[in-house]
Amino acid sequence: MFHNSPIRKSALKLTCVMAGLLMAASAIAKDKLPEVDKDGLHLIKDSKVAVAYAKPGADLSQYTKVMLLDCFVQFKKDWERDYNMDAIGLQGRVGDKDMERAKKGLAEAFREVFTETLTKDGHQVVDAAGPDVVLLRPAIINLDVTAPDLMRSSRGNAWVSSAGSMTLYMELYDSGSDTLIGRVADPRADSDHGAQMANKVNNKAAAERIIRRWAELLSSHLGEVKQATAP
């Protein structure tokens, strides 16, 4: 099936590189980005995300259902090394198992929040491709967690003003034809809430706030497209 295709899995690594290039460009200005990308998608300058490209003539109003692939998650480059440089003793360090657990939890939260938000707004979320199904292939990259929930007695409690930041990179496909119709990239950071303890509850809440904002933007856009084409 589409979502298990080895081609799609390997291609995701390449799209993450592409996302990094898009983010670097978006830090300048949208009018500095290429009008047409390597896949023939055209830049949308008035989007509500940092970077958005769409296939000319693509019409989201034809889709009545949404299919969501598992979210790929990748930490910011050298995050583990940089975090461990400030760790005191072995108990305060993060390892590969800690990072894999964090990535799995974030991917699960992504699916849960997107499914909940889209369903609440009347968009049916399905598990099978079809001519009326738009497929979302999401990735969270540049994940930067200020202080993971690994505090030991050697480090004491950690107080932070922001839980961290991450970037969404998502591609949209016509699931029936396997045609790429759009891609978006959008970096978001947890707001400064003043000093708060870094723990599992607060970190998860911060991540879900950012994910929910992305889900609401997509849901709102799908609703606007349907309304504009309604008789």
N, C-alpha and C positions, 0 to 999 in steps of 0.2 A: 504494500500500500504506500501511498504518497509519503506519510509521515515516518515510515520506517526505511525509506530509500537511502542506501549508503551514499548515493550521489548527493542527496540533500544534506546528510550529516556532514560530509566532508566539505560541502560548499559553505556550510555555516561558518567554518573557520575563516574562509576567505571573506565572507560578508562582515565578519567582525573587524578584519583589517580595513575594509571599506568604511565601516562605521567610524573607525579612528580617524580616517582621512576626512570624513564629513564633519566630525566634531572639531577638528583643527580648523577647517574652513569656516564653520559656523561661528567660531570665536572672532572672526573678522567681521563679516557682514554677508547677508544673503545675496547681495548683488555681486559678490565676488565668487560665488559658487558657479559651477558650470551650468548653463541653461539646460543642457541635455547630458545625462550621465552615460556610462558605458553600456547600459542596457536599453538605451533609447527612452528612458523615463525623463519627463520634463519637470523642472523645478517649479514648485508652488511657492510664490513669494509671500502670500498673505495667510500662511498657515499658522496655527496656534502652537506648533512645536518648532524646535530649532531648525530642523531640516525636513523637508517633505518633497518627495518626487512621485509623479504619477504617470501612468501610460496615457498618451493622448486618446481621448474618446472613451476611456474607462468609465463605466457607470455603475456606481455602487448600489443604485436603486434596484437593480435586477436581483440583488441577493437578499433573501429572506432569512437566511440562517448563517451562523458563524461556527467555524471549526477552529479549534485552538490547539496548536502543537505544544509539546512540553517546552518550557522556557530554558534556553541555554544560559548559564550563568558563569561569568568570568571575573575574577578579582582584578583590580588595578595592577598594572605591571609592578613587580617588586614589592607588592603590599606586604607579603609575609616577611620578607627580609627586613623591610623598613620597620615593621611593627616589632619584630623580635629584637632589633637593635636596642630598643629601649626597655626590653624586658629585664626584670631582676630575677635571676635564677631560672632553672628549667621549668618550674611550675607555672611561671607567667608567660611562657612562650606558646605560640600557636603552631600546629603541625598540619600535615596534609589531611589527616582525619578530621580535624576541626574545620578546615576550609571546605572539605567535601560535605560535611554535615550542614554547614552554613549555606552552601550552594543549593543543596537539596531542599532545605527549608524555605529558601527564597523562591525557588521554582514552584514549590507547592503553594506558597502564599500567592504567587502571581496567578496561577490557574484558579485558585479559590476566589480571589478578589475580582478577576476579570469575569469569571462565570457568574458570580453573584451580581455584579454591576450590570452586565449586559442582560441577564435574565430579568432583573428587576425593572429594566427599562423596556421590556417587551421584545428583546432580540433572542431568538432561539439558539441555544448552543448545542451543536450536534457532534457526533463522533465519526461521521462518514461524509465523504466528498459527494458533490452533486452539482448540477448546473446552476442551482440557486444558492450555493454555499460559497462564501468567501473564507479563505483559509488564512489564518494568521500564524506567522512563524516568528516568535519573539526571542530576543536575546537581551540579557542585562549584562553590560560590560562596564569596565572601569569601576567596579564595585569597591568602594572605599569605606570600610567600617572603622569609625573612630576608636571604639573600644569594644571588642567582642565580649561576650559573657563568659570570660575565662578567668575572672579575677580570683586569685588565691590569696591566702593570708600574707604571702610574701610581697604583694603589691597593694593590698588593701582595697578599699572601694575606689572606683574611678568615677569622677564627675565630669560631664562634658556638656557643652552648649548645643551640640548638634551630633546626631547619631552617625552622620556620614553622607555619602552621595553615591549616585549610580547613573548610568546612561541606558536608556531604552533604545534598542535598534530592532525594528520590526519590519518584516516584509509581508505584503498582502498578495495573495494569489487567487486567481480563479481556479477553484479546486477541480472543476470539471475538465478543464483543458490544461491544467498545470502551467498557466500563464502568469508571469509576474506582472502585477498591475500597479504596485506602489511600494514605497518604502519610506519609513520615517526614522529619525534619530533625534533624541531629546534628552539632554542631561538635566538631572534634578538633584537638589541637595535638601536634606532635612533642615527645616527652619531653625533659627536660633531661639530656643525655648528658655534660655537662661540655664543655670546649672541644674543638671539632672543626673541621677545615677545611671551609669551604663550597665544595663542588665538585659536579660533575654526579653522581658516584657516590653521595655521601652524601645529596644532595637527593632523588635517585630512590629510594634505600633508605628514607628517611623517609616519602615519599609512599606507597610501597607498603606500609609497615607500617600506616599509617592505613587505606588502602583494604582491606587484608586483614582488618583488624578488622571493618570494616563487612560485608565478604563473609561472614565467619565468623558474625556475628550473624544475617544473613539465612539462611544455610545451616542453622544450628542451629535456627532457628525453623521452617523448612520441615520439617526432620527431626522435630521435636517434634510438629508438627501431624499428620504422616503416622503417627507412632507412636501418637498418641492415638486415631486413627480406625481403626487396624488391627484386624482381627478377633481 
